[in-house]
Amino acid sequence: MNKDIISGKWTQLKGKAQARWGDLTDDVFDVAEGDGKYLAGKLQEKYGWERQKAEDEVRDFERSL
């Protein structure tokens, strides 16, 4: 699924993202609006992951859609 589709359907996909990363708040997902780099940054911040791990998590999520 490409970035434009993810951004366009973010409201629907937000629930799946929240289920996967439950420690992130609604505000984070509202601001992210499908922006993978922003989301990866927040994952790093919240979970203490390395940048590569956070980016891999976001990519895996995108592929699972």
ZIVEN-V10534 format. One record per backbone hydrogen bond with DSSP energy under -1.0 kcal/mol. CO is the residue of the C=O (numbers start at 1). NH is the residue of the N-H. E is the energy in kcal/mol with one decimal. If there is no record, write none. Layout:
co=CO nh=NH e=E
co=CO nh=NH e=E
This chain:
co=2 nh=6 e=-2.3
co=3 nh=7 e=-2.7
co=4 nh=8 e=-2.3
co=5 nh=9 e=-1.9
co=7 nh=10 e=-1.1
co=9 nh=13 e=-2.2
co=10 nh=14 e=-2.3
co=13 nh=17 e=-2.1
co=14 nh=18 e=-2.6
co=15 nh=19 e=-1.8
co=16 nh=20 e=-1.7
co=17 nh=21 e=-2.7
co=21 nh=24 e=-1.9
co=25 nh=29 e=-1.6
co=26 nh=30 e=-2.6
co=27 nh=31 e=-2.4
co=28 nh=32 e=-2.4
co=29 nh=33 e=-1.9
co=32 nh=35 e=-2.5
co=35 nh=39 e=-2.3
co=36 nh=40 e=-2.7
co=37 nh=41 e=-2.1
co=38 nh=42 e=-2.1
co=39 nh=43 e=-2.2
co=40 nh=44 e=-2.3
co=41 nh=45 e=-2.2
co=42 nh=46 e=-2.7
co=43 nh=47 e=-2.6
co=44 nh=48 e=-1.7
co=50 nh=54 e=-2.2
co=51 nh=55 e=-2.5
co=52 nh=56 e=-2.5
co=53 nh=57 e=-2.3
co=54 nh=58 e=-2.0
co=55 nh=59 e=-2.5
co=56 nh=60 e=-2.7
co=57 nh=61 e=-2.2
co=58 nh=62 e=-2.5
co=59 nh=63 e=-2.4
co=60 nh=64 e=-1.8
